[in-house]
Amino acid sequence: MSKKRSLDTICIQGGWEPKNGEPRQVPIYQSTTFKYSTSEQMGRLFDLEESGYFYTRLANPTNDAVAAKICQLEGGVAAMLTSSGQAANFYAVMNLCEAGDHIVSSGAIYGGTTNLFTVTIPKMGVECTLVNPDASEEELEKAFRPNTKALFAETIANPALTVLDIEKFAAVAHRHGVPLIVDNTFATPINCRPFEWGADIVTHSTTKYMDGHAATVGGCIVDSGNFDWEAYHDRFKGLTEPDESYHGIIYTQKFGKLAYITKATSQLMRDLGSIQSPQNAFLINIGLETLHLRMPRHCANALAVARYLKSRDDVAWVSYPGLEGDKYYELARKYMPNGTCGVISFGLKGGRQAAAEFMDKLKLCSIETHVADSRTAVLHPASHTHRQLNEEQLKAAGVDPSMIRFSLGLEDPEDIIEDVRQALEN
Ligand SMILES: *Cc1c(COP(=O)(O)O)cnc(C)c1O
């Protein structure tokens, strides 16, 4: 399918183009394995000499169709689905790193990713330096080392709602000869396409807006194909030198722009196995078919509720990059002129105690560890997702103890506002 088609059309038809008499909807290839007639052909598949399906841990047609749709939406050259967003970010980084390496990441990222980068991958010998997403280029530069392999950040941070200056981060990454990896979960390609601003690799938790119905945990990695691994041959030997586990294949030589995703699939997925199930990929695809219709409504609801909260005397602060006067409003206008996301955060003047009382009184909106669902959900990070952190650590993570994270669903905004009003006033 031509990349010139609009995102709306890709949401509906991208990734799956049935031939005469084939199913209109992406079929669920609920099969671990695929049949071949000659032993030689199967051997060629194992050598990556021929493309074809042989075992679902490595590739499955349903997963590939859905990955291809997300790839088209982001404007990339190749993509892979993973079992979760966590797996996507883990693979995205470990496809470039090994023990002794280092990455730089924005400190304003999802809590699970902070744990991954600062607790788990260090145990594998990969260190991470966290930087302030608002840091100047000079400050960012200081975090880089000779063994740095990637720069990582989120387009709109969960839950801090900082907006990434993608061009600034891309410029610094490229000056140091490393790719910029952007987790685009909150913006989705409907609102922002990081490749257009210089990002090299995009990741997603498809669990959020792409699924959009709180039905399926999943992830995706998309490669722009723009990063020139060979220009930094010695830094990215995993891509530029022979892979002994594939009879000495050199990914960059054999697969060109597809090198990064091919390596992630044939090496990491083969060995670590965090594959998406075809059944779940099917559900994600149903979600994707309406992503372009849902995102504007999530954003409109978020803006309406943000404005309402801002107008109230008992509300201490409201954070939403789509709200006039927000610290990130101008950056959001630049990178996401059509809208940002459906998540807002705010604090009550009564602080932590008032937050708990408010949440308990909500009737329509529910307390959930989730965002980006069609149903409005609310969470108090200091009591829930960031419960282990003390006040000082909360501050470092950009989580105010009073912060209420509010993920606006697709209900009528008047009903949501009425629920908020009664919870604040009763
Ligand atoms: C939820 C989330 C993740 C983790 O995704 P899972 O699908 O829950 O594993 C990663 N990044 C961001 C920005 C998220 O919101």
The ligand as an SDF file (V2000), in Angstrom:
LIG
                    3D

 15 15  0  0  0  0  0  0  0  0999 V2000
    2.1090    1.2580   29.5510 C   0  0  0  0  0  0  0  0  0  0  0  0
    3.3450    1.7970   28.9850 C   0  0  0  0  0  0  0  0  0  0  0  0
    4.4530    0.9790   28.7380 C   0  0  0  0  0  0  0  0  0  0  0  0
    4.4660   -0.4910   29.1020 C   0  0  0  0  0  0  0  0  0  0  0  0
    3.5590   -1.1580   28.2950 O   0  0  0  0  0  0  0  0  0  0  0  0
    2.8760   -2.5690   28.6910 P   0  0  0  0  0  0  0  0  0  0  0  0
    2.0980   -2.8760   27.4680 O   0  0  0  0  0  0  0  0  0  0  0  0
    2.0360   -2.3100   29.8940 O   0  0  0  0  0  0  0  0  0  0  0  0
    3.9650   -3.5310   28.9600 O   0  0  0  0  0  0  0  0  0  0  0  0
    5.5630    1.5350   28.1570 C   0  0  0  0  0  0  0  0  0  0  0  0
    5.5910    2.8410   27.8280 N   0  0  0  0  0  0  0  0  0  0  0  0
    4.5420    3.6700   28.0700 C   0  0  0  0  0  0  0  0  0  0  0  0
    4.6390    5.1020   27.7050 C   0  0  0  0  0  0  0  0  0  0  0  0
    3.3810    3.1750   28.6420 C   0  0  0  0  0  0  0  0  0  0  0  0
    2.3510    4.0020   28.8790 O   0  0  0  0  0  0  0  0  0  0  0  0
  1  2  1  0
  2  3  1  0
  2 14  2  0
  3  4  1  0
  3 10  2  0
  4  5  1  0
  5  6  1  0
  6  7  2  0
  6  8  1  0
  6  9  1  0
 10 11  1  0
 11 12  2  0
 12 13  1  0
 12 14  1  0
 14 15  1  0
M  END
$$$$
